[in-house]
Amino acid sequence: MSKTAAELHDEVVDLLDALQGTRRRLTEIKHEFARLDPDQLDVDEIGDTTTAAVTVQAARAGLGDVDRAVALAQDAVYAAMRHTSRLRNV
């Protein structure tokens, strides 16, 4: 049997909740990386030569990119919800 419009809307709400949880965890991870002391770290020898400081900064920048992407996804879900919340089965 097909799902109702209300059930589908609930799934969209669940999707938004998952994205919000992802952003919360991402914020925690970003803060944990910010607390790392590059002077207490080393890097492997795979790939281009780099330093711990450069690698930590690159990781933080990458996580910032992820945060912006998830924020865009959240905005898109909110936009969809404006429509999914209006549908009802007859």
Protein Blocks (a to p, Z undefined) as FASTA:
>chain_A
ZZdfklmmmmmmmmmmmmmmmmmmmmmmmmmmmmpcfklpccdfehjdddfklmmmmmmm
mmmmmmmmmmmmmmmmmmmmmmmmmpccZZ
